């Protein structure tokens, strides 16, 4: 819509003084004459909700025109509408619209820049601190800034040391180098030995983490492929889906890179897509606390406590 907008809804008191006449409200993004659900009728009957609905639709249209990934944005919008339709009262709808508008405005402001934007957080200090670090890397190194995250003290606090495991290759024993670190990964007061395998899947970095008791560190160079890939506690999300809990930003993310770090003496795991690859235009990154169990081969039976969700925005660029 552009130019003069004719409203046939609630009379705007700011424009017409103290006129108290009440007229039916016209919803902005859908035809109120065809409103069929309870939520649609609540929106049509409330002037404020009608305006919020119109504003969200307007900003969504602006972002969609300039989006680098229309399919993803449309999927997010469908998820947002589904979440909206679960509201039971006006207060819920108002909160929903405020949240959705904040997400869309972030995307609208930063649509042509390389950056991380915060979508969900349960720890303001942690989530904003880490976002600042990630965006500093992008500003300093350009679009490959994600490759420099391990330069920060938070990631350097993980004491990675060389390790290796053996495997049978057509009757011959072969060895592969990995990394091992001794630290309390699941924050239970007991140290764990974490083995990180940085592999490749279709020329894309694909990490896996295998978690053992501290005694395993004594034979860091004598591991076997069988114990790594059959470990009771392990994480490997390359090519699989990780469910996000916020309905405003969709349901799943594909996460390839796994970076443990320590902040305020608490261990966290940063998980993200391989943003350095040419085909990845945007996506979600997650900071979580690992509680144990398996997250591998779609066997998501372990425990994770998600703390921060980010959207990684990517400008058009040449490779």
C-alpha angles and dihedrals in degrees: 000000000000139000120020115004116206111214120204094175135085108342109252104243091200088063101037103036117223098347105143100191112132118213130176114277122242113220113226105218099034139028109269090200086069097042107138108163128072091244094052091049091050090052093048092049096052123067095205094050090047090055092046090050090051093048093050091049091049096050092043089055091051093050092045092056091057101032120128090208111036094171092057093046092050090049090052090050092052089051090049093052091048090052091047091053090058092064116113101193145023094261091059091049093050091051091047094052092047091052095045093048091051091054093047093046090053090053091045094052096045101033095118098040136082106243151121118246124194115241103168133010138174094181115045095192096049098041096046093043093054093044089054090053093049093049091047088057091051092049092048101040103022123229092340091062090113088071090064100055093105089064090077121096092239091063095036089061088076102090099221114185130178116274135161143199133209130228137177117253113186092323096318126104112239130184133216127196119236137158129255131194133183112217141116098274099171096040095237095129094257124100119244130201107231120194117198120200113193105199138159131245115188088342091306122119109256119184130196130187123207117192124205138163118279093258090069089069089073090071099036090142095046102060124130131221090237094060092045097051095037095047115136090224117046143127126212116152102162107132093000130096128254115200117233118209100214114090091200093070105037132263112274143032132195108225124189107163120066117193119175116202140170124232124173089353091301124115120232137174123226112204125185144155119260094270091176092072120098097236096052107091101164141343147144130288123197137204110201142161113239115223101180140273135077131322100169139109090007090301094127096171099129131091125264128169107202113212106169136021121194134184113219108214118200129196122215109275143167122245 
